[in-house]
Amino acid sequence: MNIGLCLTYADVLAASERIRGEIGVSAAARSYTLSHITGAEVWIKFENLQYTGSFKERGALNRLTMLTADERARGVVAMSAGNHAQGLAHHATRLGIASTIVMPLGTPMVKVARTRDLGAQVVVAGETLAEAHDHALSLVRDLGLVFVPPYDCPVVMAGQGTVALEFLEQVPELEMLVVPVGGGGLLSGCLVATHGARPDVEVIGVQVSSCAAFDVALHPDHAADRPIGGETIAEGIAVARPSARAVRVAAHFHTPIVVVDDEVVEEAVALYLEIEKVVSEGAGAAPLAALLAEPERFRGRKVGLVLSGGNIDLRVLASAMLRALARTGRLTTLSVALPDKPGALHRLTGVLADEGANIVELSHDRMRLGARLRSAVVEVQLETVDAAHAARVVSALRAAGFDVTPPG
């Protein structure tokens, strides 16, 4: 089957043979806890455990293996601020091919350093990804380098589709496959692979609401409700201009796209860390977020989630975890007005101790504007069991005569 994109099931099978033994076969395992939470039978494909931390090296390696001798000698170039850069750099170095990666200004230094450590020459240029892309193309013109796109390439798409081939071999009983979508390389590869191997399996794409450009490309009538751009924890799929090839593949298969909010993605990141003991970047957690956001769509089905990558900034991960604790009521911050006299703080902490709330942090402010004369405001951050426990703590403080402002 060829759907006008030079991308066939045979291409994915051939890619699987080319990269066999050079790319790790990532584990696939059932999550009994996430199954209980979501109501689906949840299976996870752990692509975050690849050497460079994501599925991206599959497509990059497939493209590298198909270079001619002349192209290998000239070297390759790519534009990427993340996973594609690392996957291409690693395998190009391993194969003795010179690689240049163009990264936009503002790319975190840890990503720049990691890509250099993997053997690439890194060029930081362009205020935006689009400008970095243009600079990469200028190196193609000026130096004769071979451009390796992150997703808009049938050879790369075929390599990414090997994720689905492996998953279906590992868990043949799957009924649904849920895949994050940015530019569309992974989705299109998985669609063609799944249709060829198991056409009865439904493939669903997931985007974040702050950058659902792929959904808009499939459904132009959604444009008014889908502003493109803005900050997101799922920066790996925050692609403003998806691959037209990938969009045509998705349209051909009438692929549904679930659009989720960042808050749900943050919850999914936290669940992966707390329950599965693995780190997921926002894009990698998007499929789980789809189950959390639309449980009825998946309830009772055998669902495979592609955890596509784990390269998340540690500060972002820490923030996501704290926000998740706050949302579930396990970390609660209260403002309490105290009379400024001896024993008041002791009485406050006594109530908290009696209610089993653990004090994480406490600040005492006599000078806050708005505080009553001869009083102070205490900001206290508490560890509580859940939201119900936090509510009981607030009730107990008020019963003891304290003026409490709960979070919110």
Stockholm file with secondary structure:
# STOCKHOLM 1.0

chainA/1-408         MNIGLCLTYADVLAASERIRGEIGVSAAARSYTLSHITGAEVWIKFENLQYTGSFKERGALNRLTMLTADERARGVVAMSAGNHAQGLAHHATRLGIASTIVMPLGTPMVKVARTRDLGAQVVVAGETLAEAHDHALSLVRDLGLVFVPPYDCPVVMAGQGTVALEFLEQVPELEMLVVPVGGGGLLSGCLVATHGARPDVEVIGVQVSSCAAFDVALHPDHAADRPIGGETIAEGIAVARPSARAVRVAAHFHTPIVVVDDEVVEEAVALYLEIEKVVSEGAGAAPLAALLAEPERFRGRKVGLVLSGGNIDLRVLASAMLRALARTGRLTTLSVALPDKPGALHRLTGVLADEGANIVELSHDRMRLGARLRSAVVEVQLETVDAAHAARVVSALRAAGFDVTPPG
#=GR chainA/1-408 SS CCCSSSCCHHHHHHHHHHHBTTBCCCCEEEEHHHHHHHSSEEEEEEGGGSTTSBTHHHHHHHHHHTCCHHHHHHCEEEECSSHHHHHHHHHHHHTTCCEEEEECTTCCHHHHHHHHHTTCEEEECCSSHHHHHHHHHHHHHHHCCEECCSSSSHHHHHHHHHHHHHHHHHCTTCCEEEEECSSSHHHHHHHHHHHHHCTTSEEEEEEEGGGCHHHHHHCGGGGGGCCCCCCCSCGGGCCSSCCHHHHHHHHHTTCCEEEECHHHHHHHHHHIIIIICCCCCHHHHHHHHHHHHCHHHHTTSEEEEEECBCCCCHHHHHHHHHHHHHHTTSEEEEEEEEESSTTHHHHHHHHHHHTTCEEEEEEEESSCTTCCTTEEEEEEEEECSSHHHHHHHHHHHHHTTCEEECCC
#=GC SS_cons         CCCSSSCCHHHHHHHHHHHBTTBCCCCEEEEHHHHHHHSSEEEEEEGGGSTTSBTHHHHHHHHHHTCCHHHHHHCEEEECSSHHHHHHHHHHHHTTCCEEEEECTTCCHHHHHHHHHTTCEEEECCSSHHHHHHHHHHHHHHHCCEECCSSSSHHHHHHHHHHHHHHHHHCTTCCEEEEECSSSHHHHHHHHHHHHHCTTSEEEEEEEGGGCHHHHHHCGGGGGGCCCCCCCSCGGGCCSSCCHHHHHHHHHTTCCEEEECHHHHHHHHHHIIIIICCCCCHHHHHHHHHHHHCHHHHTTSEEEEEECBCCCCHHHHHHHHHHHHHHTTSEEEEEEEEESSTTHHHHHHHHHHHTTCEEEEEEEESSCTTCCTTEEEEEEEEECSSHHHHHHHHHHHHHTTCEEECCC
//
